Amino acid sequence: MTEPPRCRGIFLLATFVRRPGTSQSSMDNPSRSERSRKAALTAALTIIARDGPGRLTLDAIARESGLSKGGLMHQFPNKEAVLKALLEQQFLHFDEFASRYRAEGGKAADQPELATQIAISRELIAQQYSVAQAMLGALAQEPGLLADARAKDAERVAEIRGEAEDADLAVLRWAAARGLALMTMLRVSPLEQPDLDRLFARLLDDRQWTGFEHRVPSDR
């Protein structure tokens, strides 16, 4: 089986770069701690992408990162703590992506939160072997960590419903985009990239959905 390319998403967690003229000995404790934390998370992503989530252990992270086991456990006492930190990094990345998308024109959409969330699903596909793809397998082993992801999705769905004339149709568009992303990331999708591009463009185009919209009585 061909080894997958190095996880592109690893570079979202850039390793610490020493400032010119700053020696290792002059760095303060928070800087050393942050460098160790980033090294550990980068090593964890490398292991997940290269070897699979089943090989992610504190011993493996220590070997990959060059940190001592004790130094690693000072940052992350167990594997679940590592995965939680990675999930938080993923949330941060897509929060930043959402902010950029809105600033670059997403607010002009009739349903800006729906458009933003569809664009995020498209971004998941654009980042083949990304953090998100690697995390799918890892989180399957620690399903308790998915509670935070579900809570964030619940907030987004509530916003999508609140801005829509037809809330159910808006949620269906969101769910279709998420499904396309997940099928592609799991490599079970029969669709080629041109098909995905066309379908995402249609999901984003409010004009193509107005004929399906209907108002739901407020007392329902």
Residue, then its C-alpha position, 0 to 999 in steps of 0.5 A: m500500500t502506497e504511503p500517503p503524502r505528508c499531512r499538509g495540515i501539519f503545517l497549520l501548527a508551525t514549529f517555533v522559530r527562534r528570533p534572530g539573536t535569541s539564544q536557547s538559554s535566554m528563552d523564558n519558560p513559557s517560550r520553551s513550553e510552547r515550543s515543546r507543545k507545538a513539537a508534540l502536536t506536530a509529531a502527533l499529526t505526523i504519526i496519525a497521517r503516516d502510521g494511522p491513529g492506532r499507532l498514536t501513543l505518548d511513547a511514539i510522540a516522544r520518539e517522533s518529537g525528540l522530547s523526553k517522555g517526562g517533558l511530554m507528559h508535563q504538556f499532555p498527561n495522556k493520549e486523550a489530551v493530545l487529541k483534544a489539543l489537536l481538535e482545538q487547533q482544528f476549531l481555531h483553523f476553521d474559525e479563522f477560515a470562516s472569518r476570512y471567507r466572510a470578509e472576502g464576500g461571504k456576507a453578501a450571500d442571502q444566507p451568510e452563515l449557510a454559505t460559510q459552513i458550505a465553504i468550510s466543507r469544501e475547504l475540508i476536501a481541498q486539504q487532502y491528507s489534512v488535519a481534519q482527515a487524520m483526525l477522523g480516524a483518531l477521534a473514532q477511537e476517542p468518541g467522547l471528544l466528539a461532544d465538542a464538535r457536535a456542540k459547535d455544529a449545533e450552534r452553527v445549525a441554529e444560526i443557519r435555521g435562524e437566517a433562513e426562510d425555509a430552515d429545513l431546506a437550509v439544513l439540508r444544504w448544509a448536511a449535503a455539503r458535510g456529507l460530500a466532505l466526509m465521503t471524500m475524506l473517507r475515500v468512499s465517494p464515487l465523485e471526481q473533483p469536477d463533480l464536487d466543484r459543480l455540486f458545491a457551486r450549486l449548494l452555494d448558489d441561493r438562486q438555485w434553491t428559491g423554487f424549493e423554499h416554502r414558509v413553515p407556519s410559525d405555530r409548528 
